[in-house]
Amino acid sequence: MQKLEQVFREEMLESDLRVTDNRLAIFRVLAESDRPLSIQEIVKLTASNSYFTSIYRSIEAMVQVGILRVVPRGFKNLYELGEAFRPHHHHATCEKCGRSIEIHDAQLEKVMNDLTIQVGFVPTKHHFELFGICQKCRK
């Protein structure tokens, strides 16, 4: 965790963002999480006395510079650490229990890149979501 936190501090400095107690708490919560979290979950887990709007602004600032990544989930956004901390990936999410697993697949990345080019775009970024029912919920 110490190494990740040092990378966080360096990324913040390079992005001209101050390392505040709120931002450090948000980073630690997401670094310890095994899944993307909602703002409400982050607020609850930071156990800080900060207002929701203060946490929200910190999250938005860190998203803007790539320290955090938005994971759209239906009409709601979840957040996780950006690619400086975790390799690029996508998610498969169970519609019953909400469990989410990471998908790392070079072939999928190539297909999405190729499709973007085929429609005349220059690839810059993409998002891919899979939903289904996990094995545990099927039993």
N, C-alpha and C positions, 0 to 999 in steps of 0.2 A: 504494500500500500504506500510505503514511503516513496518509492520510485515513481509510482503513478502521480502522487501528490506533487512531486518535484516537476514532472512534466506539465502538470496542471498549472503550477506557478509560472513556469517558463512560457506556456501558451498564453496565459493571461497577460504577462508582461509584453510579449510580442504583439498582442492585440490591443495594447494600451488600455487594458481594463485593470482596475484595482482588485486585489485579492481581499475581499471583505469577509467578515465572519459568515454572512449569509451565503455568499458564493462558495466558500470553502465547505460549509455544511451541506449545500446542495450537491457539490462534487462528491463528498464522502458518501452521502446517501446513495447516489447513483453508482458509484464505484463498488459499493457493497451489494447492490441489487443484482439479482439474476434475471431480471426482466425490465422492460421499459415501465416507467411509472407516470401516473397522472400528476398534475400540479397539486391536487388535494392530498395525494399520498406523500408527495415530497414535503409539503408543508407539515403534515402530521409527523413524518419521520425526522425532520430536522429538529424537532422539539425546541424550536426557537420562539422567542416572543415577537418575532417579526410579523408584520401584517402580510396577508395573502398578496396584496399588490406589490409589496417589496420583493417577495420571493418571485412573483411573476415577472417583474422587471429584470431581476437578476438572470432568470432563466432565458428570457428573450435576448438579453445582451450576449449571453454565452452561446445561444443558438446562432445569432448573427455572425459570430466569428468562428463557428464550427467546433467549439468545445463541446457543445451538446448537439444532439440530433433529434429532430422531430420524427416520431413514428405515428403517422395517422392511423387511428383505429375507429373506423366508422365516422361518426361526427365529432369525435373527441381526439385530442392530441395527447400522446404519451411522449416521454422524454428518456433518452439514454445518452451515455457518453459518446462523443464523436469518434471519428476514425483515428485520431491521434492516440486514442486509448484502447479501442477495440477495432479489429479488422472490419471492413465493409461486409454487411450481411443483410439479409431480409428475415422476415418472421412468418411462421405458421402458427395460427392461434386457434385454440379450441373454442367453439361457439358456446359450449355449455359451461365450462369451468374457467375459461379465460386464460388458461395456461398458454404460454408463448415459448416457442423454441426458435433458436437462430438457425438460419439456412445459409450455408456457405457453398456456392456452386459456381465454378468458373464457366461451365457451359451455359448456365442461365445468364450470367453477366454478358457473355458473348452474343447470345441471341438478342438480348435487350439492346445492346449496342448496335448490332446489325440492323434491327428493326427501326431504330431511330434514324440511322443513315438511309435506309430504304425509303423512308417517307420524306427525305430531303432535309432532315435536321442535322445539326452538329451536336453530338451528345455532350451534355454537361452534367446531368444527374438524372436519377430515376428512383422510383419507389415501386415496390412489388409486395403485395400482401397475399397470403394464402389463409383460408379459413376452412375449418372442418371440425370433426369430432375426434378427440384423442382416444387412444386405446383404453385408458382408464375409464373414461365416461361411456364408452361403448359397452362395457361389461355390465 
